[in-house]
């Protein structure tokens, strides 16, 4: 039997992450899913812009 500490500290690959996200998404009630998608459409571009700016700042700091 695997130890719990090893089981939860192992890195999750992209396929495992996608399957987990899909499983969680399926468990959310449909009206909540619609609400989440509306919020993502509204706030997604702003969050993406902030992430891009933060990444650019990080790269700039590393070059120094």
Predicted model as a PDB file, atoms N, CA, C, CB and O in Angstrom, pLDDT in the B-factor column:
MODEL        1                                                                  
ATOM      1  N   UNK A   1       0.841  -1.177   0.000  1.00 49.00           N  
ATOM      2  CA  UNK A   1       0.000   0.000   0.000  1.00 49.00           C  
ATOM      3  C   UNK A   1       0.888   1.242   0.000  1.00 49.00           C  
ATOM      4  CB  UNK A   1      -0.958  -0.003   1.217  1.00 49.00           C  
ATOM      5  O   UNK A   1       1.806   1.334   0.815  1.00 49.00           O  
ATOM      6  N   UNK A   2       0.633   2.208  -0.903  1.00 54.00           N  
ATOM      7  CA  UNK A   2       1.487   3.393  -0.958  1.00 54.00           C  
ATOM      8  C   UNK A   2       1.278   4.286   0.266  1.00 54.00           C  
ATOM      9  CB  UNK A   2       1.210   4.187  -2.240  1.00 54.00           C  
ATOM     10  O   UNK A   2       0.189   4.366   0.834  1.00 54.00           O  
ATOM     11  N   UNK A   3       2.335   4.931   0.635  1.00 57.00           N  
ATOM     12  CA  UNK A   3       2.236   5.869   1.752  1.00 57.00           C  
ATOM     13  C   UNK A   3       1.504   7.118   1.302  1.00 57.00           C  
ATOM     14  CB  UNK A   3       3.635   6.228   2.301  1.00 57.00           C  
ATOM     15  O   UNK A   3       1.657   7.559   0.162  1.00 57.00           O  
ATOM     16  N   UNK A   4       0.722   7.680   2.183  1.00 52.00           N  
ATOM     17  CA  UNK A   4      -0.052   8.859   1.829  1.00 52.00           C  
ATOM     18  C   UNK A   4       0.838  10.044   1.500  1.00 52.00           C  
ATOM     19  CB  UNK A   4      -0.992   9.221   2.952  1.00 52.00           C  
ATOM     20  O   UNK A   4       0.524  10.821   0.599  1.00 52.00           O  
ATOM     21  N   UNK A   5       1.946  10.195   2.218  1.00 53.00           N  
ATOM     22  CA  UNK A   5       2.810  11.347   1.968  1.00 53.00           C  
ATOM     23  C   UNK A   5       3.371  11.306   0.551  1.00 53.00           C  
ATOM     24  CB  UNK A   5       3.956  11.391   2.989  1.00 53.00           C  
ATOM     25  O   UNK A   5       3.454  12.344  -0.106  1.00 53.00           O  
ATOM     26  N   UNK A   6       3.752  10.139   0.073  1.00 53.00           N  
ATOM     27  CA  UNK A   6       4.275  10.028  -1.293  1.00 53.00           C  
ATOM     28  C   UNK A   6       3.174  10.216  -2.325  1.00 53.00           C  
ATOM     29  CB  UNK A   6       4.950   8.672  -1.498  1.00 53.00           C  
ATOM     30  O   UNK A   6       3.384  10.805  -3.385  1.00 53.00           O  
ATOM     31  N   UNK A   7       2.011   9.708  -1.994  1.00 51.00           N  
ATOM     32  CA  UNK A   7       0.913   9.769  -2.937  1.00 51.00           C  
ATOM     33  C   UNK A   7       0.498  11.210  -3.223  1.00 51.00           C  
ATOM     34  CB  UNK A   7      -0.268   8.979  -2.412  1.00 51.00           C  
ATOM     35  O   UNK A   7       0.150  11.533  -4.359  1.00 51.00           O  
ATOM     36  N   UNK A   8       0.529  12.071  -2.222  1.00 54.00           N  
ATOM     37  CA  UNK A   8       0.066  13.444  -2.403  1.00 54.00           C  
ATOM     38  C   UNK A   8       1.178  14.410  -2.774  1.00 54.00           C  
ATOM     39  CB  UNK A   8      -0.602  13.918  -1.155  1.00 54.00           C  
ATOM     40  O   UNK A   8       0.885  15.538  -3.171  1.00 54.00           O  
ATOM     41  N   UNK A   9       2.418  14.023  -2.666  1.00 52.00           N  
ATOM     42  CA  UNK A   9       3.506  14.931  -3.017  1.00 52.00           C  
ATOM     43  C   UNK A   9       4.036  14.670  -4.415  1.00 52.00           C  
ATOM     44  CB  UNK A   9       4.631  14.809  -2.015  1.00 52.00           C  
ATOM     45  O   UNK A   9       4.865  15.436  -4.906  1.00 52.00           O  
ATOM     46  N   UNK A  10       3.586  13.623  -5.062  1.00 60.00           N  
ATOM     47  CA  UNK A  10       4.037  13.307  -6.407  1.00 60.00           C  
ATOM     48  C   UNK A  10       3.548  14.386  -7.374  1.00 60.00           C  
ATOM     49  CB  UNK A  10       3.533  11.906  -6.842  1.00 60.00           C  
ATOM     50  O   UNK A  10       2.450  14.918  -7.210  1.00 60.00           O  
ATOM     51  N   UNK A  11       4.367  14.708  -8.386  1.00 70.00           N  
ATOM     52  CA  UNK A  11       3.962  15.716  -9.358  1.00 70.00           C  
ATOM     53  C   UNK A  11       2.832  15.169 -10.229  1.00 70.00           C  
ATOM     54  CB  UNK A  11       5.163  16.150 -10.232  1.00 70.00           C  
ATOM     55  O   UNK A  11       2.816  13.994 -10.594  1.00 70.00           O  
ATOM     56  N   UNK A  12       1.908  16.040 -10.545  1.00 77.00           N  
ATOM     57  CA  UNK A  12       0.783  15.667 -11.389  1.00 77.00           C  
ATOM     58  C   UNK A  12       1.109  16.101 -12.809  1.00 77.00           C  
ATOM     59  CB  UNK A  12      -0.554  16.311 -10.888  1.00 77.00           C  
ATOM     60  O   UNK A  12       1.503  17.244 -13.040  1.00 77.00           O  
ATOM     61  N   UNK A  13       0.947  15.202 -13.746  1.00 87.00           N  
ATOM     62  CA  UNK A  13       1.215  15.522 -15.141  1.00 87.00           C  
ATOM     63  C   UNK A  13       0.062  16.283 -15.767  1.00 87.00           C  
ATOM     64  CB  UNK A  13       1.490  14.258 -15.928  1.00 87.00           C  
ATOM     65  O   UNK A  13      -0.983  16.460 -15.141  1.00 87.00           O  
ATOM     66  N   UNK A  14       0.245  16.731 -16.997  1.00 87.00           N  
ATOM     67  CA  UNK A  14      -0.794  17.507 -17.660  1.00 87.00           C  
ATOM     68  C   UNK A  14      -2.083  16.705 -17.891  1.00 87.00           C  
ATOM     69  CB  UNK A  14      -0.273  18.023 -18.980  1.00 87.00           C  
ATOM     70  O   UNK A  14      -3.178  17.259 -17.798  1.00 87.00           O  
ATOM     71  N   UNK A  15      -1.963  15.430 -18.186  1.00 89.00           N  
ATOM     72  CA  UNK A  15      -3.155  14.609 -18.405  1.00 89.00           C  
ATOM     73  C   UNK A  15      -3.903  14.402 -17.100  1.00 89.00           C  
ATOM     74  CB  UNK A  15      -2.778  13.252 -19.021  1.00 89.00           C  
ATOM     75  O   UNK A  15      -5.131  14.488 -17.070  1.00 89.00           O  
ATOM     76  N   UNK A  16      -3.181  14.129 -16.023  1.00 87.00           N  
ATOM     77  CA  UNK A  16      -3.818  13.966 -14.718  1.00 87.00           C  
ATOM     78  C   UNK A  16      -4.497  15.242 -14.262  1.00 87.00           C  
ATOM     79  CB  UNK A  16      -2.799  13.531 -13.686  1.00 87.00           C  
ATOM     80  O   UNK A  16      -5.582  15.202 -13.681  1.00 87.00           O  
ATOM     81  N   UNK A  17      -3.869  16.357 -14.519  1.00 88.00           N  
ATOM     82  CA  UNK A  17      -4.452  17.651 -14.155  1.00 88.00           C  
ATOM     83  C   UNK A  17      -5.730  17.916 -14.952  1.00 88.00           C  
ATOM     84  CB  UNK A  17      -3.434  18.783 -14.391  1.00 88.00           C  
ATOM     85  O   UNK A  17      -6.722  18.392 -14.401  1.00 88.00           O  
ATOM     86  N   UNK A  18      -5.701  17.606 -16.254  1.00 89.00           N  
ATOM     87  CA  UNK A  18      -6.880  17.805 -17.097  1.00 89.00           C  
ATOM     88  C   UNK A  18      -8.029  16.904 -16.650  1.00 89.00           C  
ATOM     89  CB  UNK A  18      -6.537  17.534 -18.570  1.00 89.00           C  
ATOM     90  O   UNK A  18      -9.176  17.346 -16.592  1.00 89.00           O  
ATOM     91  N   UNK A  19      -7.730  15.645 -16.336  1.00 90.00           N  
ATOM     92  CA  UNK A  19      -8.772  14.725 -15.883  1.00 90.00           C  
ATOM     93  C   UNK A  19      -9.369  15.165 -14.554  1.00 90.00           C  
ATOM     94  CB  UNK A  19      -8.213  13.315 -15.758  1.00 90.00           C  
ATOM     95  O   UNK A  19     -10.578  15.056 -14.346  1.00 90.00           O  
ATOM     96  N   UNK A  20      -8.534  15.655 -13.666  1.00 90.00           N  
ATOM     97  CA  UNK A  20      -9.018  16.132 -12.370  1.00 90.00           C  
ATOM     98  C   UNK A  20      -9.898  17.367 -12.548  1.00 90.00           C  
ATOM     99  CB  UNK A  20      -7.834  16.450 -11.433  1.00 90.00           C  
ATOM    100  O   UNK A  20     -10.953  17.473 -11.924  1.00 90.00           O  
ATOM    101  N   UNK A  21      -9.469  18.297 -13.397  1.00 90.00           N  
ATOM    102  CA  UNK A  21     -10.267  19.493 -13.654  1.00 90.00           C  
ATOM    103  C   UNK A  21     -11.617  19.127 -14.267  1.00 90.00           C  
ATOM    104  CB  UNK A  21      -9.508  20.454 -14.579  1.00 90.00           C  
ATOM    105  O   UNK A  21     -12.641  19.706 -13.907  1.00 90.00           O  
ATOM    106  N   UNK A  22     -11.620  18.164 -15.196  1.00 93.00           N  
ATOM    107  CA  UNK A  22     -12.870  17.726 -15.811  1.00 93.00           C  
ATOM    108  C   UNK A  22     -13.791  17.081 -14.779  1.00 93.00           C  
ATOM    109  CB  UNK A  22     -12.588  16.744 -16.953  1.00 93.00           C  
ATOM    110  O   UNK A  22     -14.999  17.319 -14.785  1.00 93.00           O  
ATOM    111  N   UNK A  23     -13.227  16.275 -13.906  1.00 93.00           N  
ATOM    112  CA  UNK A  23     -14.024  15.617 -12.870  1.00 93.00           C  
ATOM    113  C   UNK A  23     -14.653  16.654 -11.935  1.00 93.00           C  
ATOM    114  CB  UNK A  23     -13.153  14.629 -12.065  1.00 93.00           C  
ATOM    115  O   UNK A  23     -15.825  16.541 -11.578  1.00 93.00           O  
ATOM    116  N   UNK A  24     -13.885  17.644 -11.549  1.00 93.00           N  
ATOM    117  CA  UNK A  24     -14.411  18.700 -10.673  1.00 93.00           C  
ATOM    118  C   UNK A  24     -15.492  19.487 -11.403  1.00 93.00           C  
ATOM    119  CB  UNK A  24     -13.276  19.650 -10.205  1.00 93.00           C  
ATOM    120  O   UNK A  24     -16.535  19.794 -10.826  1.00 93.00           O  
ATOM    121  N   UNK A  25     -15.245  19.817 -12.682  1.00 94.00           N  
ATOM    122  CA  UNK A  25     -16.215  20.583 -13.466  1.00 94.00           C  
ATOM    123  C   UNK A  25     -17.544  19.836 -13.570  1.00 94.00           C  
ATOM    124  CB  UNK A  25     -15.659  20.874 -14.871  1.00 94.00           C  
ATOM    125  O   UNK A  25     -18.608  20.448 -13.476  1.00 94.00           O  
ATOM    126  N   UNK A  26     -17.490  18.512 -13.763  1.00 95.00           N  
ATOM    127  CA  UNK A  26     -18.714  17.711 -13.875  1.00 95.00           C  
ATOM    128  C   UNK A  26     -19.532  17.725 -12.595  1.00 95.00           C  
ATOM    129  CB  UNK A  26     -18.370  16.282 -14.239  1.00 95.00           C  
ATOM    130  O   UNK A  26     -20.756  17.599 -12.643  1.00 95.00           O  
ATOM    131  N   UNK A  27     -18.882  17.875 -11.464  1.00 96.00           N  
ATOM    132  CA  UNK A  27     -19.580  17.842 -10.184  1.00 96.00           C  
ATOM    133  C   UNK A  27     -20.252  19.168  -9.834  1.00 96.00           C  
ATOM    134  CB  UNK A  27     -18.618  17.466  -9.095  1.00 96.00           C  
ATOM    135  O   UNK A  27     -21.088  19.210  -8.932  1.00 96.00           O  
ATOM    136  N   UNK A  28     -19.904  20.246 -10.528  1.00 96.00           N  
ATOM    137  CA  UNK A  28     -20.500  21.555 -10.269  1.00 96.00           C  
ATOM    138  C   UNK A  28     -21.885  21.574 -10.915  1.00 96.00           C  
ATOM    139  CB  UNK A  28     -19.594  22.722 -10.823  1.00 96.00           C  
ATOM    140  O   UNK A  28     -22.030  21.157 -12.064  1.00 96.00           O  
ATOM    141  N   UNK A  29     -22.894  22.046 -10.204  1.00 97.00           N  
ATOM    142  CA  UNK A  29     -24.242  22.120 -10.798  1.00 97.00           C  
ATOM    143  C   UNK A  29     -24.258  23.022 -12.042  1.00 97.00           C  
ATOM    144  CB  UNK A  29     -25.258  22.645  -9.754  1.00 97.00           C  
ATOM    145  O   UNK A  29     -23.500  23.989 -12.116  1.00 97.00           O  
ATOM    146  N   UNK A  30     -25.123  22.703 -13.019  1.00 96.00           N  
ATOM    147  CA  UNK A  30     -25.143  23.454 -14.286  1.00 96.00           C  
ATOM    148  C   UNK A  30     -25.318  24.969 -14.132  1.00 96.00           C  
ATOM    149  CB  UNK A  30     -26.245  22.931 -15.148  1.00 96.00           C  
ATOM    150  O   UNK A  30     -24.672  25.732 -14.849  1.00 96.00           O  
ATOM    151  N   UNK A  31     -26.170  25.412 -13.219  1.00 97.00           N  
ATOM    152  CA  UNK A  31     -26.354  26.868 -13.091  1.00 97.00           C  
ATOM    153  C   UNK A  31     -25.105  27.535 -12.518  1.00 97.00           C  
ATOM    154  CB  UNK A  31     -27.570  27.180 -12.197  1.00 97.00           C  
ATOM    155  O   UNK A  31     -24.830  28.696 -12.822  1.00 97.00           O  
ATOM    156  N   UNK A  32     -24.355  26.819 -11.701  1.00 97.00           N  
ATOM    157  CA  UNK A  32     -23.093  27.380 -11.199  1.00 97.00           C  
ATOM    158  C   UNK A  32     -22.053  27.413 -12.313  1.00 97.00           C  
ATOM    159  CB  UNK A  32     -22.564  26.558  -9.997  1.00 97.00           C  
ATOM    160  O   UNK A  32     -21.261  28.351 -12.400  1.00 97.00           O  
ATOM    161  N   UNK A  33     -22.057  26.382 -13.173  1.00 96.00           N  
ATOM    162  CA  UNK A  33     -21.124  26.372 -14.298  1.00 96.00           C  
ATOM    163  C   UNK A  33     -21.370  27.569 -15.207  1.00 96.00           C  
ATOM    164  CB  UNK A  33     -21.251  25.063 -15.095  1.00 96.00           C  
ATOM    165  O   UNK A  33     -20.423  28.219 -15.650  1.00 96.00           O  
ATOM    166  N   UNK A  34     -22.643  27.865 -15.487  1.00 97.00           N  
ATOM    167  CA  UNK A  34     -22.960  29.023 -16.329  1.00 97.00           C  
ATOM    168  C   UNK A  34     -22.461  30.309 -15.677  1.00 97.00           C  
ATOM    169  CB  UNK A  34     -24.480  29.109 -16.586  1.00 97.00           C  
ATOM    170  O   UNK A  34     -21.932  31.189 -16.356  1.00 97.00           O  
ATOM    171  N   UNK A  35     -22.628  30.414 -14.381  1.00 97.00           N  
ATOM    172  CA  UNK A  35     -22.165  31.605 -13.655  1.00 97.00           C  
ATOM    173  C   UNK A  35     -20.646  31.733 -13.721  1.00 97.00           C  
ATOM    174  CB  UNK A  35     -22.624  31.553 -12.187  1.00 97.00           C  
ATOM    175  O   UNK A  35     -20.114  32.824 -13.928  1.00 97.00           O  
ATOM    176  N   UNK A  36     -19.947  30.598 -13.542  1.00 95.00           N  
ATOM    177  CA  UNK A  36     -18.484  30.611 -13.627  1.00 95.00           C  
ATOM    178  C   UNK A  36     -18.008  31.037 -15.018  1.00 95.00           C  
ATOM    179  CB  UNK A  36     -17.920  29.226 -13.283  1.00 95.00           C  
ATOM    180  O   UNK A  36     -17.052  31.803 -15.142  1.00 95.00           O  
ATOM    181  N   UNK A  37     -18.668  30.545 -16.051  1.00 96.00           N  
ATOM    182  CA  UNK A  37     -18.271  30.921 -17.406  1.00 96.00           C  
ATOM    183  C   UNK A  37     -18.517  32.402 -17.675  1.00 96.00           C  
ATOM    184  CB  UNK A  37     -19.022  30.078 -18.427  1.00 96.00           C  
ATOM    185  O   UNK A  37     -17.711  33.055 -18.338  1.00 96.00           O  
ATOM    186  N   UNK A  38     -19.618  32.929 -17.168  1.00 97.00           N  
ATOM    187  CA  UNK A  38     -19.893  34.359 -17.337  1.00 97.00           C  
ATOM    188  C   UNK A  38     -18.837  35.195 -16.630  1.00 97.00           C  
ATOM    189  CB  UNK A  38     -21.293  34.710 -16.801  1.00 97.00           C  
ATOM    190  O   UNK A  38     -18.375  36.199 -17.172  1.00 97.00           O  
ATOM    191  N   UNK A  39     -18.452  34.793 -15.429  1.00 96.00           N  
ATOM    192  CA  UNK A  39     -17.420  35.520 -14.690  1.00 96.00           C  
ATOM    193  C   UNK A  39     -16.064  35.418 -15.394  1.00 96.00           C  
ATOM    194  CB  UNK A  39     -17.312  34.980 -13.252  1.00 96.00           C  
ATOM    195  O   UNK A  39     -15.300  36.383 -15.422  1.00 96.00           O  
ATOM    196  N   UNK A  40     -15.769  34.245 -15.963  1.00 95.00           N  
ATOM    197  CA  UNK A  40     -14.504  34.078 -16.684  1.00 95.00           C  
ATOM    198  C   UNK A  40     -14.455  34.974 -17.916  1.00 95.00           C  
ATOM    199  CB  UNK A  40     -14.309  32.612 -17.092  1.00 95.00           C  
ATOM    200  O   UNK A  40     -13.415  35.556 -18.224  1.00 95.00           O  
ATOM    201  N   UNK A  41     -15.587  35.084 -18.624  1.00 96.00           N  
ATOM    202  CA  UNK A  41     -15.631  35.968 -19.795  1.00 96.00           C  
ATOM    203  C   UNK A  41     -15.438  37.427 -19.398  1.00 96.00           C  
ATOM    204  CB  UNK A  41     -16.959  35.803 -20.537  1.00 96.00           C  
ATOM    205  O   UNK A  41     -14.808  38.201 -20.118  1.00 96.00           O  
ATOM    206  N   UNK A  42     -15.981  37.783 -18.259  1.00 96.00           N  
ATOM    207  CA  UNK A  42     -15.904  39.172 -17.809  1.00 96.00           C  
ATOM    208  C   UNK A  42     -14.512  39.513 -17.275  1.00 96.00           C  
ATOM    209  CB  UNK A  42     -16.956  39.436 -16.731  1.00 96.00           C  
ATOM    210  O   UNK A  42     -13.956  40.556 -17.618  1.00 96.00           O  
ATOM    211  N   UNK A  43     -13.953  38.650 -16.446  1.00 96.00           N  
ATOM    212  CA  UNK A  43     -12.712  38.983 -15.747  1.00 96.00           C  
ATOM    213  C   UNK A  43     -11.464  38.322 -16.326  1.00 96.00           C  
ATOM    214  CB  UNK A  43     -12.838  38.603 -14.315  1.00 96.00           C  
ATOM    215  O   UNK A  43     -10.348  38.710 -15.980  1.00 96.00           O  
ATOM    216  N   UNK A  44     -11.633  37.335 -17.199  1.00 95.00           N  
ATOM    217  CA  UNK A  44     -10.506  36.602 -17.756  1.00 95.00           C  
ATOM    218  C   UNK A  44      -9.463  37.471 -18.438  1.00 95.00           C  
ATOM    219  CB  UNK A  44     -11.003  35.606 -18.720  1.00 95.00           C  
ATOM    220  O   UNK A  44      -8.274  37.329 -18.154  1.00 95.00           O  
ATOM    221  N   UNK A  45      -9.874  38.371 -19.333  1.00 95.00           N  
ATOM    222  CA  UNK A  45      -8.873  39.210 -20.009  1.00 95.00           C  
ATOM    223  C   UNK A  45      -8.050  40.064 -19.043  1.00 95.00           C  
ATOM    224  CB  UNK A  45      -9.557  40.111 -21.011  1.00 95.00           C  
ATOM    225  O   UNK A  45      -6.849  40.248 -19.241  1.00 95.00           O  
ATOM    226  N   UNK A  46      -8.692  40.578 -18.010  1.00 95.00           N  
ATOM    227  CA  UNK A  46      -7.963  41.402 -17.039  1.00 95.00           C  
ATOM    228  C   UNK A  46      -6.943  40.549 -16.279  1.00 95.00           C  
ATOM    229  CB  UNK A  46      -8.949  42.076 -16.046  1.00 95.00           C  
ATOM    230  O   UNK A  46      -5.818  40.992 -16.044  1.00 95.00           O  
ATOM    231  N   UNK A  47      -7.325  39.341 -15.898  1.00 95.00           N  
ATOM    232  CA  UNK A  47      -6.410  38.456 -15.172  1.00 95.00           C  
ATOM    233  C   UNK A  47      -5.253  38.038 -16.071  1.00 95.00           C  
ATOM    234  CB  UNK A  47      -7.156  37.210 -14.648  1.00 95.00           C  
ATOM    235  O   UNK A  47      -4.106  37.979 -15.626  1.00 95.00           O  
ATOM    236  N   UNK A  48      -5.554  37.747 -17.348  1.00 95.00           N  
ATOM    237  CA  UNK A  48      -4.499  37.366 -18.288  1.00 95.00           C  
ATOM    238  C   UNK A  48      -3.510  38.513 -18.490  1.00 95.00           C  
ATOM    239  CB  UNK A  48      -5.107  36.946 -19.638  1.00 95.00           C  
ATOM    240  O   UNK A  48      -2.302  38.287 -18.566  1.00 95.00           O  
ATOM    241  N   UNK A  49      -4.018  39.734 -18.575  1.00 96.00           N  
ATOM    242  CA  UNK A  49      -3.140  40.899 -18.750  1.00 96.00           C  
ATOM    243  C   UNK A  49      -2.240  41.071 -17.528  1.00 96.00           C  
ATOM    244  CB  UNK A  49      -3.976  42.185 -18.986  1.00 96.00           C  
ATOM    245  O   UNK A  49      -1.044  41.330 -17.666  1.00 96.00           O  
ATOM    246  N   UNK A  50      -2.814  40.925 -16.333  1.00 96.00           N  
ATOM    247  CA  UNK A  50      -2.013  41.053 -15.110  1.00 96.00           C  
ATOM    248  C   UNK A  50      -0.945  39.970 -15.036  1.00 96.00           C  
ATOM    249  CB  UNK A  50      -2.913  40.986 -13.870  1.00 96.00           C  
ATOM    250  O   UNK A  50       0.172  40.230 -14.589  1.00 96.00           O  
ATOM    251  N   UNK A  51      -1.280  38.757 -15.470  1.00 95.00           N  
ATOM    252  CA  UNK A  51      -0.301  37.668 -15.464  1.00 95.00           C  
ATOM    253  C   UNK A  51       0.823  37.949 -16.450  1.00 95.00           C  
ATOM    254  CB  UNK A  51      -0.976  36.331 -15.800  1.00 95.00           C  
ATOM    255  O   UNK A  51       1.987  37.680 -16.153  1.00 95.00           O  
ATOM    256  N   UNK A  52       0.489  38.488 -17.621  1.00 96.00           N  
ATOM    257  CA  UNK A  52       1.509  38.812 -18.619  1.00 96.00           C  
ATOM    258  C   UNK A  52       2.439  39.906 -18.119  1.00 96.00           C  
ATOM    259  CB  UNK A  52       0.854  39.243 -19.931  1.00 96.00           C  
ATOM    260  O   UNK A  52       3.651  39.838 -18.327  1.00 96.00           O  
ATOM    261  N   UNK A  53       1.885  40.902 -17.467  1.00 96.00           N  
ATOM    262  CA  UNK A  53       2.709  41.989 -16.921  1.00 96.00           C  
ATOM    263  C   UNK A  53       3.627  41.453 -15.830  1.00 96.00           C  
ATOM    264  CB  UNK A  53       1.819  43.128 -16.362  1.00 96.00           C  
ATOM    265  O   UNK A  53       4.804  41.809 -15.780  1.00 96.00           O  
ATOM    266  N   UNK A  54       3.101  40.602 -14.959  1.00 95.00           N  
ATOM    267  CA  UNK A  54       3.919  40.032 -13.881  1.00 95.00           C  
ATOM    268  C   UNK A  54       5.048  39.169 -14.449  1.00 95.00           C  
ATOM    269  CB  UNK A  54       3.043  39.194 -12.926  1.00 95.00           C  
ATOM    270  O   UNK A  54       6.172  39.211 -13.949  1.00 95.00           O  
ATOM    271  N   UNK A  55       4.753  38.388 -15.488  1.00 94.00           N  
ATOM    272  CA  UNK A  55       5.788  37.549 -16.106  1.00 94.00           C  
ATOM    273  C   UNK A  55       6.869  38.415 -16.746  1.00 94.00           C  
ATOM    274  CB  UNK A  55       5.167  36.607 -17.161  1.00 94.00           C  
ATOM    275  O   UNK A  55       8.054  38.095 -16.650  1.00 94.00           O  
ATOM    276  N   UNK A  56       6.473  39.510 -17.399  1.00 94.00           N  
ATOM    277  CA  UNK A  56       7.449  40.406 -18.018  1.00 94.00           C  
ATOM    278  C   UNK A  56       8.344  41.045 -16.961  1.00 94.00           C  
ATOM    279  CB  UNK A  56       6.736  41.493 -18.836  1.00 94.00           C  
ATOM    280  O   UNK A  56       9.550  41.183 -17.165  1.00 94.00           O  
ATOM    281  N   UNK A  57       7.755  41.433 -15.835  1.00 94.00           N  
ATOM    282  CA  UNK A  57       8.553  42.013 -14.750  1.00 94.00           C  
ATOM    283  C   UNK A  57       9.540  40.994 -14.187  1.00 94.00           C  
ATOM    284  CB  UNK A  57       7.639  42.532 -13.632  1.00 94.00           C  
ATOM    285  O   UNK A  57      10.685  41.330 -13.884  1.00 94.00           O  
ATOM    286  N   UNK A  58       9.091  39.757 -14.050  1.00 92.00           N  
ATOM    287  CA  UNK A  58       9.980  38.710 -13.544  1.00 92.00           C  
ATOM    288  C   UNK A  58      11.161  38.494 -14.489  1.00 92.00           C  
ATOM    289  CB  UNK A  58       9.206  37.393 -13.354  1.00 92.00           C  
ATOM    290  O   UNK A  58      12.301  38.354 -14.047  1.00 92.00           O  
ATOM    291  N   UNK A  59      10.877  38.469 -15.798  1.00 90.00           N  
ATOM    292  CA  UNK A  59      11.952  38.292 -16.772  1.00 90.00           C  
ATOM    293  C   UNK A  59      12.921  39.467 -16.729  1.00 90.00           C  
ATOM    294  CB  UNK A  59      11.377  38.134 -18.186  1.00 90.00           C  
ATOM    295  O   UNK A  59      14.135  39.282 -16.823  1.00 90.00           O  
ATOM    296  N   UNK A  60      12.383  40.671 -16.586  1.00 89.00           N  
ATOM    297  CA  UNK A  60      13.227  41.863 -16.527  1.00 89.00           C  
ATOM    298  C   UNK A  60      14.129  41.823 -15.303  1.00 89.00           C  
ATOM    299  CB  UNK A  60      12.367  43.133 -16.508  1.00 89.00           C  
ATOM    300  O   UNK A  60      15.301  42.191 -15.387  1.00 89.00           O  
ATOM    301  N   UNK A  61      13.607  41.388 -14.183  1.00 88.00           N  
ATOM    302  CA  UNK A  61      14.418  41.311 -12.953  1.00 88.00           C  
ATOM    303  C   UNK A  61      15.525  40.271 -13.065  1.00 88.00           C  
ATOM    304  CB  UNK A  61      13.531  40.984 -11.751  1.00 88.00           C  
ATOM    305  O   UNK A  61      16.614  40.468 -12.525  1.00 88.00           O  
ATOM    306  N   UNK A  62      15.260  39.163 -13.761  1.00 85.00           N  
ATOM    307  CA  UNK A  62      16.266  38.111 -13.915  1.00 85.00           C  
ATOM    308  C   UNK A  62      17.438  38.559 -14.772  1.00 85.00           C  
ATOM    309  CB  UNK A  62      15.637  36.874 -14.519  1.00 85.00           C  
ATOM    310  O   UNK A  62      18.567  38.115 -14.566  1.00 85.00           O  
ATOM    311  N   UNK A  63      17.173  39.438 -15.736  1.00 76.00           N  
ATOM    312  CA  UNK A  63      18.228  39.895 -16.630  1.00 76.00           C  
ATOM    313  C   UNK A  63      19.233  40.784 -15.929  1.00 76.00           C  
ATOM    314  CB  UNK A  63      17.635  40.628 -17.796  1.00 76.00           C  
ATOM    315  O   UNK A  63      20.371  40.894 -16.384  1.00 76.00           O  
ATOM    316  N   UNK A  64      18.851  41.415 -14.847  1.00 68.00           N  
ATOM    317  CA  UNK A  64      19.755  42.337 -14.145  1.00 68.00           C  
ATOM    318  C   UNK A  64      20.869  41.646 -13.478  1.00 68.00           C  
ATOM    319  CB  UNK A  64      19.025  43.130 -13.144  1.00 68.00           C  
ATOM    320  O   UNK A  64      21.708  42.292 -12.849  1.00 68.00           O  
TER     321      UNK A  64                                                      
ENDMDL                                                                          
END                                                                             
